[in-house]
Amino acid sequence: MKPSSPKQVGQIINEMIAATGQTDTYYAQRACYVWADVVGPTINRLTARRYVERDTLHVFITSAPLKNELLYLTDTLIAKINEAVGRNVINKIVIH
């Protein structure tokens, strides 16, 4: 058996995700994860739940005034989330 060069853990994980065909699911879950980094700790504390369905990020906010403010920022949030993920995963954000 021919010895192979060592690989980084991240590279091994990416290969396994690609081999199982779950790349889209991985990036969708990553978009949920980076929400906290994009909006910051204050808004994240008021986020009750978030999930991705197809190309839409659904976010449940517990503060009505904050919901209204975030509605005006959806285009900016989409751009920042996609930039943080590294690919165009989210096309729409629905704030509940």
N, C-alpha and C positions, 0 to 999 in steps of 0.2 A: 504494500500500500504506500503510495507516494505521500510524504508529509505535506501538509498545507500550511500556509502562513497564518498567523493568528489574526483573528477578526475582533473588532470592537463589539461590545454587547449590543449597541444600537444598530449596527449593521446586521447582526444576526436576527434581531427582532424584525427589522424592516424586510429582510429576506423571507422570514416565516409568514409575515402578514401578506406579502405579495404572493407567496406560494399557496396560501389558503384562499386567496381571492377576496380578502376582507379589507382591501385598501380604502375603499370608499367609507366603510363603517368606521375604520380607524380615524380617518380625517374628520368625520362627523363628530365622533366622540371627543376628538382633540379640540374642535370648535367649541363644544360645551365647556371643556376644561379651561380654555384661554379666556372665557368670559370674565372670570374673576380678575385676570391680569389686565384686560382691556378697560374695564369700567372702574376698577379700583376697589379697595376694601369697604368703603362706605356703601356704595351701591350694591356690592355683592352681599353685604349683610342683609339688605332688604330684598334680596332675590330668594324666593321660596323654592323655585324649581326651574329647571331648564332641560330641554331635550331637542333633538334634531329629527325632523320628519321630512324626508326627501332633501330638498335644498333650503328648508325653512327652519330657522332657529326659533323655538317657542320659549318665551321667558315669562315667568310668573313673578310679579313684583307686588310686595305687600303695601306699598305706599301709593295712593292715588295721585298726589301731586308729582311724584317721581315718574309714574307711568306717563303722564302728559309730557313731561320734559324729555323723556327717552323717545317718545314718538317723533319728536323733531330731530333727533339725532340718529335715526335708524340708518341712513345712508353712510354716515361717518362710522358708526359701529360695525356695519357690514364690511367696510373697507379695512378697518383695523383688525377685525377678527380674521378675515381672509389673509391679511398680511402676516399675522402672527402664526397662522397655521401653515402658510407657505404655498397655498394653492387656493383656487376659487371654489370654496365648498358651500358657502352660504350666499344665497341670492335675496333672501327676504327674512326680516325679523318680525315676529308677531309678539306683541307685549300684552299679556293678560293681567 
